Amino acid sequence: MDQLDKYLMFKKEVAQATIKIIEQFQKPGIKEIKKRTSNIDIVQYVLQSAGQPLHVSEIIRLVKQDHGVELNRDSIVSALLKKANAGQGFIRTAPNTFALAKEGP
């Protein structure tokens, strides 16, 4: 197989892969690629919607009710405590109760 044949084979494979990708995006129901939402992002949204501090039990209940996601209590408390202690968007207002940190002075 000479250089030209190798080059043509390469171009053919690239074209076939491109066609497969185009066909996947033409399938009904595929409009866009959704960004995955993290559990912390969902908790942040729930706290923002509530507008007040919430106990972790209430956060878990609202996340399941509104978003259909079951959170692991220990994992979410650990993540919220780490964020709160690092000053990254959350504050702890009482035992296992969290709120969004105020932005600005």
N, CA, C and O of each residue as an XYZ file, in Angstrom:
420
protein
N       0.850     -1.177      0.000
C       0.000      0.000      0.000
C       0.896      1.241      0.000
O       1.701      1.442      0.910
N       0.744      2.047     -1.012
C       1.592      3.227     -1.093
C       0.994      4.385     -0.293
O      -0.073      4.250      0.305
N       1.689      5.518     -0.288
C       1.286      6.679      0.506
C      -0.087      7.202      0.092
O      -0.886      7.582      0.948
N      -0.366      7.226     -1.194
C      -1.653      7.731     -1.678
C      -2.800      6.855     -1.173
O      -3.831      7.364     -0.735
N      -2.614      5.548     -1.238
C      -3.651      4.634     -0.760
C      -3.897      4.822      0.742
O      -5.044      4.804      1.188
N      -2.826      5.001      1.519
C      -2.971      5.220      2.957
C      -3.726      6.523      3.239
O      -4.586      6.589      4.117
N      -3.378      7.546      2.473
C      -4.034      8.840      2.638
C      -5.523      8.736      2.297
O      -6.367      9.245      3.035
N      -5.842      8.084      1.193
C      -7.243      7.930      0.792
C      -8.028      7.095      1.808
O      -9.188      7.400      2.085
N      -7.434      6.080      2.348
C      -8.084      5.242      3.371
C      -8.360      6.085      4.620
O      -9.436      5.994      5.212
N      -7.389      6.897      5.013
C      -7.555      7.779      6.166
C      -8.719      8.746      5.939
O      -9.580      8.892      6.808
N      -8.751      9.408      4.775
C      -9.815     10.361      4.466
C     -11.187      9.678      4.454
O     -12.177     10.265      4.888
N     -11.242      8.453      3.962
C     -12.499      7.693      3.920
C     -12.998      7.410      5.335
O     -14.189      7.560      5.607
N     -12.110      7.006      6.235
C     -12.488      6.714      7.612
C     -12.963      7.970      8.339
O     -13.920      7.921      9.112
N     -12.294      9.089      8.090
C     -12.707     10.358      8.696
C     -14.102     10.736      8.200
O     -14.948     11.159      8.987
N     -14.338     10.586      6.911
C     -15.642     10.918      6.328
C     -16.739     10.024      6.906
O     -17.831     10.510      7.201
N     -16.474      8.745      7.069
C     -17.461      7.821      7.625
C     -17.778      8.172      9.084
O     -18.934      8.111      9.502
N     -16.764      8.534      9.846
C     -16.981      8.920     11.246
C     -17.808     10.207     11.317
O     -18.684     10.343     12.171
N     -17.527     11.134     10.427
C     -18.281     12.390     10.383
C     -19.750     12.125     10.056
O     -20.639     12.721     10.665
N     -20.002     11.249      9.115
C     -21.376     10.905      8.739
C     -22.114     10.281      9.924
O     -23.283     10.593     10.152
N     -21.451      9.407     10.679
C     -22.084      8.793     11.860
C     -22.495      9.854     12.882
O     -23.586      9.787     13.447
N     -21.628     10.819     13.112
C     -21.925     11.886     14.076
C     -23.106     12.727     13.587
O     -23.994     13.069     14.368
N     -23.113     13.055     12.304
C     -24.217     13.840     11.744
C     -25.528     13.070     11.874
O     -26.549     13.658     12.232
N     -25.520     11.792     11.596
C     -26.730     10.977     11.708
C     -27.240     10.913     13.143
O     -28.450     10.905     13.368
N     -26.333     10.868     14.113
C     -26.749     10.846     15.516
C     -27.468     12.131     15.891
O     -28.447     12.093     16.636
N     -27.003     13.261     15.392
C     -27.624     14.540     15.728
C     -28.921     14.776     14.949
O     -29.710     15.649     15.309
N     -29.139     14.008     13.896
C     -30.377     14.142     13.138
C     -31.494     13.279     13.706
O     -32.642     13.413     13.281
N     -31.193     12.398     14.655
C     -32.218     11.555     15.265
C     -33.200     12.433     16.043
O     -32.800     13.414     16.671
N     -34.486     12.074     15.999
C     -35.476     12.848     16.759
C     -35.161     12.808     18.253
O     -34.738     11.781     18.783
N     -35.373     13.933     18.919
C     -35.154     14.001     20.366
C     -33.783     14.493     20.759
O     -33.579     14.875     21.911
N     -32.853     14.497     19.858
C     -31.515     14.982     20.189
C     -31.389     16.398     19.649
O     -31.138     16.602     18.461
N     -31.564     17.354     20.518
C     -31.489     18.752     20.109
C     -30.180     19.386     20.564
O     -29.568     20.173     19.842
N     -29.767     19.029     21.767
C     -28.548     19.609     22.306
C     -27.975     18.665     23.349
O     -28.676     17.799     23.872
N     -26.729     18.839     23.635
C     -26.078     18.048     24.672
C     -26.258     18.786     25.989
O     -25.848     19.940     26.117
N     -26.869     18.130     26.969
C     -27.125     18.777     28.251
C     -25.900     18.689     29.142
O     -25.215     17.667     29.204
N     -25.651     19.776     29.817
C     -24.572     19.798     30.799
C     -25.061     19.089     32.048
O     -26.191     19.316     32.479
N     -24.268     18.266     32.617
C     -24.643     17.556     33.825
C     -24.667     18.528     34.992
O     -23.770     19.356     35.150
N     -25.709     18.413     35.806
C     -25.862     19.276     36.965
C     -25.400     18.511     38.201
O     -25.838     17.386     38.440
N     -24.517     19.121     38.981
C     -24.017     18.461     40.176
C     -25.032     18.564     41.298
O     -25.928     19.408     41.259
N     -24.894     17.709     42.294
C     -25.788     17.734     43.449
C     -25.679     19.069     44.185
O     -26.683     19.596     44.664
N     -24.478     19.613     44.276
C     -24.298     20.902     44.949
C     -25.017     22.004     44.175
O     -25.600     22.901     44.784
N     -24.985     21.951     42.856
C     -25.714     22.942     42.054
C     -27.215     22.862     42.322
O     -27.890     23.887     42.416
N     -27.730     21.648     42.444
C     -29.151     21.466     42.735
C     -29.482     22.001     44.119
O     -30.497     22.677     44.290
N     -28.645     21.713     45.109
C     -28.856     22.216     46.467
C     -28.815     23.739     46.460
O     -29.629     24.384     47.121
N     -27.888     24.309     45.728
C     -27.791     25.764     45.633
C     -29.079     26.344     45.049
O     -29.573     27.363     45.533
N     -29.619     25.712     44.028
C     -30.860     26.170     43.420
C     -32.020     26.084     44.418
O     -32.836     27.002     44.499
N     -32.096     24.987     45.174
C     -33.163     24.814     46.168
C     -33.060     25.884     47.251
O     -34.071     26.472     47.635
N     -31.850     26.141     47.746
C     -31.673     27.176     48.769
C     -32.003     28.561     48.222
O     -32.574     29.393     48.926
N     -31.645     28.799     46.983
C     -31.949     30.089     46.360
C     -33.463     30.263     46.229
O     -33.992     31.344     46.487
N     -34.146     29.210     45.833
C     -35.603     29.270     45.691
C     -36.288     29.467     47.041
O     -37.286     30.182     47.138
N     -35.750     28.833     48.080
C     -36.345     28.941     49.415
C     -36.148     30.338     49.999
O     -37.026     30.865     50.682
N     -34.999     30.924     49.728
C     -34.716     32.261     50.238
C     -34.461     32.321     51.729
O     -34.490     33.398     52.325
N     -34.215     31.185     52.329
C     -33.951     31.112     53.768
C     -33.120     29.873     54.066
O     -33.033     28.971     53.233
N     -32.507     29.820     55.247
C     -31.750     28.619     55.612
C     -32.670     27.408     55.702
O     -33.823     27.521     56.116
N     -32.150     26.257     55.313
C     -32.919     25.018     55.388
C     -32.106     23.934     56.073
O     -30.891     23.849     55.898
N     -32.784     23.110     56.850
C     -32.156     21.936     57.454
C     -31.887     20.928     56.347
O     -32.615     20.887     55.355
N     -30.868     20.130     56.503
C     -30.473     19.178     55.469
C     -31.619     18.219     55.124
O     -31.754     17.809     53.971
N     -32.439     17.862     56.110
C     -33.575     16.971     55.829
C     -34.552     17.626     54.858
O     -35.086     16.971     53.963
N     -34.779     18.919     55.042
C     -35.671     19.658     54.155
C     -35.038     19.825     52.772
O     -35.731     19.739     51.759
N     -33.743     20.060     52.729
C     -33.042     20.162     51.443
C     -33.197     18.858     50.672
O     -33.533     18.873     49.488
N     -32.955     17.743     51.330
C     -33.059     16.431     50.680
C     -34.481     16.193     50.176
O     -34.677     15.691     49.069
N     -35.470     16.553     50.991
C     -36.869     16.371     50.607
C     -37.211     17.208     49.371
O     -37.835     16.715     48.432
N     -36.799     18.470     49.381
C     -37.107     19.361     48.257
C     -36.383     18.949     46.970
O     -36.948     19.039     45.880
N     -35.154     18.504     47.100
C     -34.404     18.053     45.923
C     -35.105     16.846     45.300
O     -35.250     16.772     44.079
N     -35.538     15.906     46.135
C     -36.251     14.728     45.615
C     -37.579     15.133     45.001
O     -37.938     14.656     43.925
N     -38.311     16.008     45.676
C     -39.632     16.448     45.205
C     -39.541     17.241     43.901
O     -40.292     16.984     42.961
N     -38.630     18.195     43.849
C     -38.558     19.116     42.714
C     -37.701     18.620     41.552
O     -37.946     18.971     40.398
N     -36.689     17.795     41.866
C     -35.732     17.407     40.826
C     -35.634     15.897     40.624
O     -34.960     15.441     39.701
N     -36.298     15.122     41.474
C     -36.276     13.675     41.322
C     -34.941     13.032     41.609
O     -34.666     11.926     41.144
N     -34.105     13.723     42.377
C     -32.769     13.211     42.692
C     -32.709     12.857     44.171
O     -33.076     13.661     45.028
N     -32.248     11.657     44.459
C     -32.078     11.245     45.851
C     -30.643     11.537     46.282
O     -29.686     11.040     45.689
N     -30.517     12.348     47.320
C     -29.200     12.699     47.832
C     -28.841     11.811     49.014
O     -29.700     11.443     49.815
N     -27.570     11.475     49.110
C     -27.059     10.759     50.266
C     -26.811     11.786     51.364
O     -26.025     12.715     51.182
N     -27.475     11.622     52.495
C     -27.426     12.614     53.569
C     -25.992     12.915     54.010
O     -25.599     14.079     54.092
N     -25.219     11.880     54.291
C     -23.851     12.086     54.777
C     -22.988     12.803     53.743
O     -22.195     13.679     54.087
N     -23.145     12.428     52.485
C     -22.339     13.043     51.424
C     -22.677     14.514     51.250
O     -21.784     15.347     51.097
N     -23.969     14.836     51.274
C     -24.356     16.227     51.030
C     -23.981     17.106     52.221
O     -23.570     18.251     52.036
N     -24.118     16.580     53.447
C     -23.705     17.351     54.628
C     -22.206     17.601     54.578
O     -21.746     18.709     54.851
N     -21.450     16.576     54.233
C     -19.995     16.719     54.144
C     -19.619     17.764     53.095
O     -18.774     18.624     53.342
N     -20.247     17.685     51.933
C     -19.932     18.634     50.858
C     -20.303     20.060     51.254
O     -19.544     20.993     50.990
N     -21.460     20.235     51.883
C     -21.892     21.568     52.299
C     -20.973     22.132     53.387
O     -20.642     23.318     53.366
N     -20.565     21.288     54.331
C     -19.649     21.744     55.380
C     -18.308     22.173     54.781
O     -17.752     23.198     55.176
N     -17.795     21.402     53.841
C     -16.531     21.765     53.195
C     -16.647     23.095     52.474
O     -15.761     23.944     52.572
N     -17.752     23.276     51.744
C     -17.963     24.538     51.026
C     -18.110     25.694     52.014
O     -17.536     26.763     51.805
N     -18.870     25.487     53.084
C     -19.090     26.542     54.078
C     -17.774     26.912     54.767
O     -17.468     28.095     54.924
N     -17.003     25.917     55.176
C     -15.731     26.172     55.860
C     -14.718     26.867     54.952
O     -13.856     27.609     55.423
N     -14.832     26.619     53.646
C     -13.914     27.252     52.696
C     -14.446     28.600     52.206
O     -13.788     29.291     51.429
N     -15.639     28.964     52.667
C     -16.235     30.226     52.237
C     -16.636     30.227     50.777
O     -16.511     31.244     50.094
N     -17.113     29.098     50.298
C     -17.440     28.944     48.881
C     -18.946     28.877     48.638
O     -19.459     27.883     48.125
N     -19.647     29.947     49.011
C     -21.047     30.061     48.616
C     -22.087     29.598     49.609
O     -23.272     29.873     49.420
N     -21.687     28.902     50.665
C     -22.649     28.406     51.641
C     -22.209     28.812     53.045
O     -21.021     28.994     53.312
N     -23.191     28.950     53.936
C     -22.896     29.179     55.348
C     -23.726     28.207     56.171
O     -24.799     27.767     55.757
N     -23.208     27.889     57.329
C     -23.917     27.017     58.269
C     -24.547     27.923     59.322
O     -23.842     28.620     60.051
N     -25.875     27.909     59.400
C     -26.578     28.792     60.325
C     -26.950     28.110     61.632
O     -27.206     28.782     62.631
N     -26.981     26.794     61.635
C     -27.292     25.976     62.810
C     -26.822     24.559     62.490
O     -26.422     24.283     61.359
N     -26.867     23.660     63.472
C     -26.456     22.283     63.162
C     -27.262     21.711     61.983
O     -28.492     21.687     62.008
N     -26.547     21.261     60.967
C     -27.127     20.685     59.752
C     -28.117     21.612     59.042
O     -29.006     21.148     58.329
N     -27.960     22.901     59.236
C     -28.805     23.892     58.573
C     -27.895     24.834     57.781
O     -26.912     25.365     58.300
N     -28.258     25.022     56.497
C     -27.385     25.768     55.598
C     -28.171     26.824     54.828
O     -29.375     26.698     54.605
N     -27.449     27.865     54.432
C     -28.005     28.927     53.601
C     -26.952     29.340     52.600
O     -25.784     28.967     52.713
N     -27.375     30.111     51.621
C     -26.421     30.659     50.664
C     -25.720     31.846     51.314
O     -26.343     32.647     52.010
N     -24.436     31.943     51.080
C     -23.686     33.086     51.596
C     -24.079     34.324     50.795
O     -24.313     34.252     49.589
N     -24.146     35.440     51.473
C     -24.465     36.707     50.800
C     -23.267     37.116     49.963
O     -22.120     36.997     50.391
N     -23.555     37.602     48.756
C     -22.468     38.070     47.896
C     -22.276     39.562     48.100
O     -23.231     40.297     48.350
N     -21.062     39.988     47.993
C     -20.757     41.414     48.137
C     -20.566     41.811     49.579
O     -20.636     40.963     50.469
N     -20.320     43.115     49.836
C     -20.044     43.572     51.205
C     -21.303     43.654     52.052
O     -21.235     44.022     53.224
